[in-house]
Amino acid sequence: MYTLDQIVTTKKNHVCGSNKWKIIRVGADLKLKCEGCGRIVLMPSYELDKKIKQSN
Protein backbone atom coordinates (compact mmCIF):
# COMPACT_ATOMS: atom_id res chain seq x y z
CA MET A 1 0.00 0.00 0.00
CA TYR A 2 1.33 3.40 -0.95
CA THR A 3 0.82 6.65 0.93
CA LEU A 4 1.00 10.29 -0.01
CA ASP A 5 4.51 11.85 0.12
CA GLN A 6 6.15 8.42 0.38
CA ILE A 7 9.59 8.12 -1.26
CA VAL A 8 10.14 4.96 -3.31
CA THR A 9 13.35 3.67 -4.90
CA THR A 10 13.18 1.99 -8.30
CA LYS A 11 15.45 -0.72 -9.70
CA LYS A 12 16.41 1.30 -12.77
CA ASN A 13 17.54 4.91 -12.81
CA HIS A 14 15.55 7.63 -14.53
CA VAL A 15 17.29 9.30 -17.48
CA CYS A 16 18.38 12.14 -15.17
CA GLY A 17 20.30 9.61 -13.03
CA SER A 18 18.02 9.57 -9.98
CA ASN A 19 16.07 6.50 -8.85
CA LYS A 20 14.06 8.17 -6.07
CA TRP A 21 10.41 9.06 -6.67
CA LYS A 22 7.91 10.86 -4.43
CA ILE A 23 4.25 9.80 -4.54
CA ILE A 24 2.17 12.95 -4.98
CA ARG A 25 -1.23 11.40 -5.73
CA VAL A 26 -2.80 8.11 -4.67
CA GLY A 27 -5.84 6.57 -6.35
CA ALA A 28 -6.49 4.12 -9.18
CA ASP A 29 -3.21 5.41 -10.63
CA LEU A 30 -0.25 6.79 -8.74
CA LYS A 31 1.30 10.11 -9.67
CA LEU A 32 5.05 10.09 -9.11
CA LYS A 33 7.51 12.97 -9.15
CA CYS A 34 11.20 12.34 -9.84
CA GLU A 35 13.33 13.70 -7.01
CA GLY A 36 16.17 14.48 -9.43
CA CYS A 37 14.59 16.44 -12.29
CA GLY A 38 10.98 16.97 -11.19
CA ARG A 39 9.40 14.96 -14.02
CA ILE A 40 5.87 13.76 -13.20
CA VAL A 41 4.52 10.40 -14.42
CA LEU A 42 1.26 8.49 -13.92
CA MET A 43 1.52 4.77 -13.25
CA PRO A 44 -0.85 2.02 -12.08
CA SER A 45 0.13 0.60 -8.68
CA TYR A 46 0.60 -2.95 -10.04
CA GLU A 47 3.19 -1.61 -12.51
CA LEU A 48 5.05 0.24 -9.76
CA ASP A 49 5.11 -2.99 -7.71
CA LYS A 50 7.25 -4.56 -10.46
CA LYS A 51 9.66 -1.62 -10.76
CA ILE A 52 10.19 -0.88 -7.08
CA LYS A 53 13.34 -1.83 -5.18
CA GLN A 54 12.42 -0.46 -1.76
CA SER A 55 10.12 2.07 -0.15
CA ASN A 56 11.02 4.36 2.73
PyMOL Python script that loads the backbone (N, CA, C, O; Angstrom):
from pymol import cmd

cmd.read_pdbstr("""\
ATOM      1  N   MET A   1       0.840  -1.180   0.000  1.00  0.00           N
ATOM      2  CA  MET A   1       0.000   0.000   0.000  1.00  0.00           C
ATOM      3  C   MET A   1       0.888   1.247   0.000  1.00  0.00           C
ATOM      4  O   MET A   1       1.866   1.327   0.744  1.00  0.00           O
ATOM      5  N   TYR A   2       0.543   2.184  -0.818  1.00  0.00           N
ATOM      6  CA  TYR A   2       1.330   3.398  -0.953  1.00  0.00           C
ATOM      7  C   TYR A   2       0.608   4.563  -0.283  1.00  0.00           C
ATOM      8  O   TYR A   2      -0.622   4.624  -0.266  1.00  0.00           O
ATOM      9  N   THR A   3       1.393   5.484   0.267  1.00  0.00           N
ATOM     10  CA  THR A   3       0.822   6.645   0.932  1.00  0.00           C
ATOM     11  C   THR A   3       1.345   7.920   0.279  1.00  0.00           C
ATOM     12  O   THR A   3       2.355   7.914  -0.424  1.00  0.00           O
ATOM     13  N   LEU A   4       0.639   8.994   0.529  1.00  0.00           N
ATOM     14  CA  LEU A   4       1.003  10.293  -0.011  1.00  0.00           C
ATOM     15  C   LEU A   4       2.344  10.739   0.567  1.00  0.00           C
ATOM     16  O   LEU A   4       2.609  10.528   1.750  1.00  0.00           O
ATOM     17  N   ASP A   5       3.176  11.343  -0.247  1.00  0.00           N
ATOM     18  CA  ASP A   5       4.510  11.855   0.122  1.00  0.00           C
ATOM     19  C   ASP A   5       5.504  10.769   0.505  1.00  0.00           C
ATOM     20  O   ASP A   5       6.523  11.058   1.132  1.00  0.00           O
ATOM     21  N   GLN A   6       5.222   9.528   0.138  1.00  0.00           N
ATOM     22  CA  GLN A   6       6.150   8.423   0.379  1.00  0.00           C
ATOM     23  C   GLN A   6       7.237   8.459  -0.693  1.00  0.00           C
ATOM     24  O   GLN A   6       6.947   8.736  -1.857  1.00  0.00           O
ATOM     25  N   ILE A   7       8.476   8.184  -0.315  1.00  0.00           N
ATOM     26  CA  ILE A   7       9.590   8.119  -1.257  1.00  0.00           C
ATOM     27  C   ILE A   7       9.837   6.650  -1.584  1.00  0.00           C
ATOM     28  O   ILE A   7      10.000   5.824  -0.685  1.00  0.00           O
ATOM     29  N   VAL A   8       9.862   6.329  -2.879  1.00  0.00           N
ATOM     30  CA  VAL A   8      10.143   4.959  -3.311  1.00  0.00           C
ATOM     31  C   VAL A   8      11.400   4.959  -4.171  1.00  0.00           C
ATOM     32  O   VAL A   8      11.700   5.939  -4.854  1.00  0.00           O
ATOM     33  N   THR A   9      12.132   3.844  -4.129  1.00  0.00           N
ATOM     34  CA  THR A   9      13.354   3.671  -4.902  1.00  0.00           C
ATOM     35  C   THR A   9      13.106   2.602  -5.952  1.00  0.00           C
ATOM     36  O   THR A   9      12.663   1.499  -5.632  1.00  0.00           O
ATOM     37  N   THR A  10      13.394   2.932  -7.211  1.00  0.00           N
ATOM     38  CA  THR A  10      13.179   1.988  -8.299  1.00  0.00           C
ATOM     39  C   THR A  10      14.462   1.232  -8.627  1.00  0.00           C
ATOM     40  O   THR A  10      15.559   1.656  -8.264  1.00  0.00           O
ATOM     41  N   LYS A  11      14.305   0.099  -9.322  1.00  0.00           N
ATOM     42  CA  LYS A  11      15.454  -0.722  -9.697  1.00  0.00           C
ATOM     43  C   LYS A  11      16.321  -0.016 -10.732  1.00  0.00           C
ATOM     44  O   LYS A  11      17.548  -0.026 -10.637  1.00  0.00           O
ATOM     45  N   LYS A  12      15.676   0.597 -11.721  1.00  0.00           N
ATOM     46  CA  LYS A  12      16.411   1.296 -12.773  1.00  0.00           C
ATOM     47  C   LYS A  12      16.396   2.794 -12.508  1.00  0.00           C
ATOM     48  O   LYS A  12      15.452   3.328 -11.926  1.00  0.00           O
ATOM     49  N   ASN A  13      17.458   3.462 -12.945  1.00  0.00           N
ATOM     50  CA  ASN A  13      17.536   4.912 -12.811  1.00  0.00           C
ATOM     51  C   ASN A  13      16.697   5.595 -13.879  1.00  0.00           C
ATOM     52  O   ASN A  13      16.507   5.059 -14.971  1.00  0.00           O
ATOM     53  N   HIS A  14      16.204   6.765 -13.559  1.00  0.00           N
ATOM     54  CA  HIS A  14      15.548   7.629 -14.533  1.00  0.00           C
ATOM     55  C   HIS A  14      16.642   8.198 -15.437  1.00  0.00           C
ATOM     56  O   HIS A  14      17.822   8.109 -15.099  1.00  0.00           O
ATOM     57  N   VAL A  15      16.280   8.770 -16.559  1.00  0.00           N
ATOM     58  CA  VAL A  15      17.286   9.300 -17.484  1.00  0.00           C
ATOM     59  C   VAL A  15      18.130  10.408 -16.854  1.00  0.00           C
ATOM     60  O   VAL A  15      19.255  10.647 -17.294  1.00  0.00           O
ATOM     61  N   CYS A  16      17.613  11.082 -15.841  1.00  0.00           N
ATOM     62  CA  CYS A  16      18.383  12.140 -15.169  1.00  0.00           C
ATOM     63  C   CYS A  16      19.413  11.561 -14.194  1.00  0.00           C
ATOM     64  O   CYS A  16      20.272  12.291 -13.699  1.00  0.00           O
ATOM     65  N   GLY A  17      19.335  10.252 -13.915  1.00  0.00           N
ATOM     66  CA  GLY A  17      20.298   9.607 -13.033  1.00  0.00           C
ATOM     67  C   GLY A  17      19.759   9.282 -11.653  1.00  0.00           C
ATOM     68  O   GLY A  17      20.396   8.542 -10.904  1.00  0.00           O
ATOM     69  N   SER A  18      18.606   9.816 -11.299  1.00  0.00           N
ATOM     70  CA  SER A  18      18.016   9.565  -9.985  1.00  0.00           C
ATOM     71  C   SER A  18      17.115   8.335 -10.036  1.00  0.00           C
ATOM     72  O   SER A  18      16.524   8.040 -11.075  1.00  0.00           O
ATOM     73  N   ASN A  19      17.008   7.622  -8.926  1.00  0.00           N
ATOM     74  CA  ASN A  19      16.069   6.502  -8.851  1.00  0.00           C
ATOM     75  C   ASN A  19      15.105   6.663  -7.679  1.00  0.00           C
ATOM     76  O   ASN A  19      14.480   5.692  -7.254  1.00  0.00           O
ATOM     77  N   LYS A  20      14.982   7.862  -7.164  1.00  0.00           N
ATOM     78  CA  LYS A  20      14.062   8.165  -6.066  1.00  0.00           C
ATOM     79  C   LYS A  20      12.851   8.913  -6.611  1.00  0.00           C
ATOM     80  O   LYS A  20      12.992   9.874  -7.367  1.00  0.00           O
ATOM     81  N   TRP A  21      11.663   8.463  -6.219  1.00  0.00           N
ATOM     82  CA  TRP A  21      10.407   9.061  -6.675  1.00  0.00           C
ATOM     83  C   TRP A  21       9.531   9.347  -5.471  1.00  0.00           C
ATOM     84  O   TRP A  21       9.495   8.561  -4.524  1.00  0.00           O
ATOM     85  N   LYS A  22       8.823  10.469  -5.502  1.00  0.00           N
ATOM     86  CA  LYS A  22       7.906  10.862  -4.431  1.00  0.00           C
ATOM     87  C   LYS A  22       6.481  10.673  -4.944  1.00  0.00           C
ATOM     88  O   LYS A  22       6.152  11.124  -6.042  1.00  0.00           O
ATOM     89  N   ILE A  23       5.644  10.017  -4.166  1.00  0.00           N
ATOM     90  CA  ILE A  23       4.253   9.802  -4.542  1.00  0.00           C
ATOM     91  C   ILE A  23       3.467  11.060  -4.192  1.00  0.00           C
ATOM     92  O   ILE A  23       3.386  11.443  -3.025  1.00  0.00           O
ATOM     93  N   ILE A  24       2.884  11.706  -5.212  1.00  0.00           N
ATOM     94  CA  ILE A  24       2.170  12.954  -4.982  1.00  0.00           C
ATOM     95  C   ILE A  24       0.660  12.818  -5.169  1.00  0.00           C
ATOM     96  O   ILE A  24      -0.084  13.757  -4.889  1.00  0.00           O
ATOM     97  N   ARG A  25       0.199  11.647  -5.644  1.00  0.00           N
ATOM     98  CA  ARG A  25      -1.235  11.398  -5.725  1.00  0.00           C
ATOM     99  C   ARG A  25      -1.471   9.901  -5.646  1.00  0.00           C
ATOM    100  O   ARG A  25      -0.778   9.118  -6.296  1.00  0.00           O
ATOM    101  N   VAL A  26      -2.457   9.507  -4.844  1.00  0.00           N
ATOM    102  CA  VAL A  26      -2.802   8.106  -4.673  1.00  0.00           C
ATOM    103  C   VAL A  26      -4.245   7.926  -5.124  1.00  0.00           C
ATOM    104  O   VAL A  26      -5.109   8.739  -4.797  1.00  0.00           O
ATOM    105  N   GLY A  27      -4.500   6.875  -5.864  1.00  0.00           N
ATOM    106  CA  GLY A  27      -5.844   6.568  -6.351  1.00  0.00           C
ATOM    107  C   GLY A  27      -5.754   5.318  -7.198  1.00  0.00           C
ATOM    108  O   GLY A  27      -4.962   4.421  -6.905  1.00  0.00           O
ATOM    109  N   ALA A  28      -6.568   5.248  -8.257  1.00  0.00           N
ATOM    110  CA  ALA A  28      -6.490   4.122  -9.180  1.00  0.00           C
ATOM    111  C   ALA A  28      -5.102   4.088  -9.822  1.00  0.00           C
ATOM    112  O   ALA A  28      -4.520   3.020 -10.010  1.00  0.00           O
ATOM    113  N   ASP A  29      -4.584   5.265 -10.153  1.00  0.00           N
ATOM    114  CA  ASP A  29      -3.213   5.410 -10.635  1.00  0.00           C
ATOM    115  C   ASP A  29      -2.428   6.207  -9.607  1.00  0.00           C
ATOM    116  O   ASP A  29      -2.996   6.965  -8.821  1.00  0.00           O
ATOM    117  N   LEU A  30      -1.124   6.025  -9.625  1.00  0.00           N
ATOM    118  CA  LEU A  30      -0.249   6.786  -8.739  1.00  0.00           C
ATOM    119  C   LEU A  30       0.450   7.856  -9.560  1.00  0.00           C
ATOM    120  O   LEU A  30       0.897   7.596 -10.678  1.00  0.00           O
ATOM    121  N   LYS A  31       0.542   9.043  -9.015  1.00  0.00           N
ATOM    122  CA  LYS A  31       1.298  10.113  -9.673  1.00  0.00           C
ATOM    123  C   LYS A  31       2.620  10.225  -8.934  1.00  0.00           C
ATOM    124  O   LYS A  31       2.654  10.436  -7.721  1.00  0.00           O
ATOM    125  N   LEU A  32       3.705  10.082  -9.679  1.00  0.00           N
ATOM    126  CA  LEU A  32       5.046  10.086  -9.111  1.00  0.00           C
ATOM    127  C   LEU A  32       5.831  11.278  -9.631  1.00  0.00           C
ATOM    128  O   LEU A  32       5.697  11.662 -10.794  1.00  0.00           O
ATOM    129  N   LYS A  33       6.650  11.862  -8.765  1.00  0.00           N
ATOM    130  CA  LYS A  33       7.510  12.971  -9.148  1.00  0.00           C
ATOM    131  C   LYS A  33       8.960  12.559  -8.912  1.00  0.00           C
ATOM    132  O   LYS A  33       9.322  12.138  -7.814  1.00  0.00           O
ATOM    133  N   CYS A  34       9.784  12.682  -9.947  1.00  0.00           N
ATOM    134  CA  CYS A  34      11.198  12.345  -9.839  1.00  0.00           C
ATOM    135  C   CYS A  34      11.866  13.341  -8.907  1.00  0.00           C
ATOM    136  O   CYS A  34      11.682  14.549  -9.050  1.00  0.00           O
ATOM    137  N   GLU A  35      12.636  12.841  -7.956  1.00  0.00           N
ATOM    138  CA  GLU A  35      13.333  13.704  -7.007  1.00  0.00           C
ATOM    139  C   GLU A  35      14.539  14.389  -7.637  1.00  0.00           C
ATOM    140  O   GLU A  35      15.045  15.371  -7.094  1.00  0.00           O
ATOM    141  N   GLY A  36      15.005  13.882  -8.777  1.00  0.00           N
ATOM    142  CA  GLY A  36      16.169  14.482  -9.432  1.00  0.00           C
ATOM    143  C   GLY A  36      15.797  15.651 -10.328  1.00  0.00           C
ATOM    144  O   GLY A  36      16.319  16.754 -10.166  1.00  0.00           O
ATOM    145  N   CYS A  37      14.886  15.410 -11.284  1.00  0.00           N
ATOM    146  CA  CYS A  37      14.589  16.441 -12.290  1.00  0.00           C
ATOM    147  C   CYS A  37      13.193  17.031 -12.174  1.00  0.00           C
ATOM    148  O   CYS A  37      12.902  18.040 -12.817  1.00  0.00           O
ATOM    149  N   GLY A  38      12.322  16.431 -11.369  1.00  0.00           N
ATOM    150  CA  GLY A  38      10.982  16.972 -11.189  1.00  0.00           C
ATOM    151  C   GLY A  38       9.956  16.461 -12.185  1.00  0.00           C
ATOM    152  O   GLY A  38       8.815  16.924 -12.177  1.00  0.00           O
ATOM    153  N   ARG A  39      10.324  15.531 -13.032  1.00  0.00           N
ATOM    154  CA  ARG A  39       9.400  14.961 -14.019  1.00  0.00           C
ATOM    155  C   ARG A  39       8.263  14.243 -13.299  1.00  0.00           C
ATOM    156  O   ARG A  39       8.488  13.567 -12.295  1.00  0.00           O
ATOM    157  N   ILE A  40       7.032  14.391 -13.814  1.00  0.00           N
ATOM    158  CA  ILE A  40       5.869  13.762 -13.202  1.00  0.00           C
ATOM    159  C   ILE A  40       5.322  12.697 -14.150  1.00  0.00           C
ATOM    160  O   ILE A  40       5.130  12.957 -15.337  1.00  0.00           O
ATOM    161  N   VAL A  41       5.072  11.492 -13.619  1.00  0.00           N
ATOM    162  CA  VAL A  41       4.518  10.401 -14.415  1.00  0.00           C
ATOM    163  C   VAL A  41       3.333   9.787 -13.682  1.00  0.00           C
ATOM    164  O   VAL A  41       3.256   9.822 -12.454  1.00  0.00           O
ATOM    165  N   LEU A  42       2.409   9.225 -14.461  1.00  0.00           N
ATOM    166  CA  LEU A  42       1.265   8.488 -13.920  1.00  0.00           C
ATOM    167  C   LEU A  42       1.505   7.006 -14.152  1.00  0.00           C
ATOM    168  O   LEU A  42       1.924   6.608 -15.238  1.00  0.00           O
ATOM    169  N   MET A  43       1.242   6.184 -13.138  1.00  0.00           N
ATOM    170  CA  MET A  43       1.517   4.769 -13.254  1.00  0.00           C
ATOM    171  C   MET A  43       0.537   3.983 -12.399  1.00  0.00           C
ATOM    172  O   MET A  43       0.267   4.377 -11.265  1.00  0.00           O
ATOM    173  N   PRO A  44      -0.006   2.877 -12.913  1.00  0.00           N
ATOM    174  CA  PRO A  44      -0.851   2.019 -12.078  1.00  0.00           C
ATOM    175  C   PRO A  44      -0.010   1.386 -10.957  1.00  0.00           C
ATOM    176  O   PRO A  44       1.187   1.155 -11.131  1.00  0.00           O
ATOM    177  N   SER A  45      -0.628   1.114  -9.834  1.00  0.00           N
ATOM    178  CA  SER A  45       0.127   0.599  -8.680  1.00  0.00           C
ATOM    179  C   SER A  45       0.734  -0.773  -8.959  1.00  0.00           C
ATOM    180  O   SER A  45       1.820  -1.071  -8.462  1.00  0.00           O
ATOM    181  N   TYR A  46       0.048  -1.627  -9.755  1.00  0.00           N
ATOM    182  CA  TYR A  46       0.602  -2.947 -10.041  1.00  0.00           C
ATOM    183  C   TYR A  46       1.881  -2.846 -10.879  1.00  0.00           C
ATOM    184  O   TYR A  46       2.764  -3.697 -10.765  1.00  0.00           O
ATOM    185  N   GLU A  47       1.982  -1.813 -11.716  1.00  0.00           N
ATOM    186  CA  GLU A  47       3.188  -1.612 -12.512  1.00  0.00           C
ATOM    187  C   GLU A  47       4.335  -1.121 -11.636  1.00  0.00           C
ATOM    188  O   GLU A  47       5.482  -1.528 -11.823  1.00  0.00           O
ATOM    189  N   LEU A  48       4.027  -0.251 -10.683  1.00  0.00           N
ATOM    190  CA  LEU A  48       5.050   0.235  -9.757  1.00  0.00           C
ATOM    191  C   LEU A  48       5.567  -0.902  -8.880  1.00  0.00           C
ATOM    192  O   LEU A  48       6.749  -0.933  -8.539  1.00  0.00           O
ATOM    193  N   ASP A  49       4.691  -1.834  -8.515  1.00  0.00           N
ATOM    194  CA  ASP A  49       5.105  -2.989  -7.713  1.00  0.00           C
ATOM    195  C   ASP A  49       6.246  -3.755  -8.386  1.00  0.00           C
ATOM    196  O   ASP A  49       7.143  -4.254  -7.706  1.00  0.00           O
ATOM    197  N   LYS A  50       6.217  -3.847  -9.710  1.00  0.00           N
ATOM    198  CA  LYS A  50       7.249  -4.559 -10.461  1.00  0.00           C
ATOM    199  C   LYS A  50       8.555  -3.784 -10.511  1.00  0.00           C
ATOM    200  O   LYS A  50       9.632  -4.381 -10.512  1.00  0.00           O
ATOM    201  N   LYS A  51       8.470  -2.451 -10.553  1.00  0.00           N
ATOM    202  CA  LYS A  51       9.657  -1.615 -10.764  1.00  0.00           C
ATOM    203  C   LYS A  51      10.334  -1.174  -9.471  1.00  0.00           C
ATOM    204  O   LYS A  51      11.428  -0.611  -9.512  1.00  0.00           O
ATOM    205  N   ILE A  52       9.708  -1.419  -8.334  1.00  0.00           N
ATOM    206  CA  ILE A  52      10.193  -0.877  -7.077  1.00  0.00           C
ATOM    207  C   ILE A  52      11.293  -1.766  -6.481  1.00  0.00           C
ATOM    208  O   ILE A  52      11.225  -2.993  -6.552  1.00  0.00           O
ATOM    209  N   LYS A  53      12.295  -1.126  -5.901  1.00  0.00           N
ATOM    210  CA  LYS A  53      13.337  -1.834  -5.182  1.00  0.00           C
ATOM    211  C   LYS A  53      13.069  -1.797  -3.692  1.00  0.00           C
ATOM    212  O   LYS A  53      13.149  -2.824  -3.018  1.00  0.00           O
ATOM    213  N   GLN A  54      12.750  -0.614  -3.169  1.00  0.00           N
ATOM    214  CA  GLN A  54      12.419  -0.463  -1.756  1.00  0.00           C
ATOM    215  C   GLN A  54      11.596   0.793  -1.569  1.00  0.00           C
ATOM    216  O   GLN A  54      11.623   1.693  -2.409  1.00  0.00           O
ATOM    217  N   SER A  55      10.869   0.854  -0.473  1.00  0.00           N
ATOM    218  CA  SER A  55      10.124   2.071  -0.150  1.00  0.00           C
ATOM    219  C   SER A  55      10.512   2.509   1.240  1.00  0.00           C
ATOM    220  O   SER A  55      10.708   1.682   2.130  1.00  0.00           O
ATOM    221  N   ASN A  56      10.621   3.804   1.426  1.00  0.00           N
ATOM    222  CA  ASN A  56      11.021   4.359   2.728  1.00  0.00           C
ATOM    223  C   ASN A  56       9.830   4.907   3.458  1.00  0.00           C
ATOM    224  O   ASN A  56       9.968   5.416   4.570  1.00  0.00           O
TER     225      ASN A  56
END
""", "prot")
cmd.dss("prot")
cmd.show_as("cartoon", "prot")
cmd.util.cbc("prot")
cmd.orient("prot")
